Amino acid sequence: MAAAAGVSVPTASRVLGGSSRTVAAEYRQRVLAAAAELRYTADASARAMRRANDSIAVVGDDLTTPSMGMVAAAMERQARDAGAFVTVSSTHGTPERQLETVRLQRALRPRALILTSSRLDAHALGGRLLDELLGYEREGGRVVIVGDTDMPFDSIGFDNHDSAKELAHHIAELGHRQVTILAGARGRGNVSARTAGFLAGLRDGGVERRHIRIWHGAVSRQGGFDAAQRLVAEGLRPPHAVLAANDTIAIGAMSAFRAAGVAVPADVSLTGFDDIELATDVTPRLTTVSLPLAQAGAEAVRLALTARAEAEHLMMRGQVVVRDSTAIRAA
């Protein structure tokens, strides 16, 4: 390109790369004419390798969940309003995939990295993920974490424990004394905190520990369906209450109860957590905890694009939303 225009390589690069450095009009015209004749197209990915761009790289555990969809949509809207754009990658929640993805994104030099996960530990993989993120910030990037973490970056967390405690206490106040908790997978930070909150709220409300069952399974609609199916097969005795670790599990359980002829809420009061859009579309409408997921997504982008000397840590509380899937029982 430079040879065809009769100019130096740096001069051609300044013209075609949009440099702020001034190039003489004559040389500029020659470069543009040569580019048109040769049908030259700038390599955007190569530019991104040389300097930071306006992308915000979002690294999430699972992109298929409704709650992640709400967060990502809010991030995209906020980024677009700020003149940036969002790219999204999935890691399936494993530290190894998180580290691999962060390394790949670091090479592309996005303007910011937002990691969404139920839990990110500073000591994971011997601290290698933390080191990778610190190195990225030393290069001028910014890291924001949405979820539970002990890393020294901007973060947005959810008060899963106390929100779950409030919901469970409400169930106890309705008169329920036989309760099953569909706790999801073991070891996941958010659902583990919710399970602990459920237990605390039920006990505070007068439910004896021996009358509370905790079942673990997949954090999915199928996981909820299978758990409820098993509960019915083992002899579910109404009245009963089932607290699910999220709305997707609860909706799966609702389908299984309906298939087995168990009425919600006449036989079983059922609750979820998150308040995804589907929670109001199912019948009966789901009692749940509404988390400010869209607000968290927008705040994450705001933190990512705002320069500050000190990291900012936000904690967001959920709100109990009572709908049709729960009912009063005799004490």
Secondary structure by P-SEA (a helix, b strand, c coil): ccccccccaaaaaaaaacccccccaaaaaaaaaaaaaacccccaaaaaaaccccbbbbbbcccccaaaaaaaaaaaaaaaaacbbbbbbbccccaaaaaaaaaaaaaacccbbbbbccccccccccaaaaaaaaaaaaabbbbbbcccccccccbbbbaaaaaaaaaaaaaaaacccbbbbccccccccaaaaaaaaaaaaaaaaccccccbbbbbccccaaaaaaaaaaaaaacccccbbbbbccaaaaaaaaaaaaaacccccccbbbbbccccccccccccccbbbbcaaaaaaaaaaaaaaccccbbbbbbbbbbbbbccccccccc
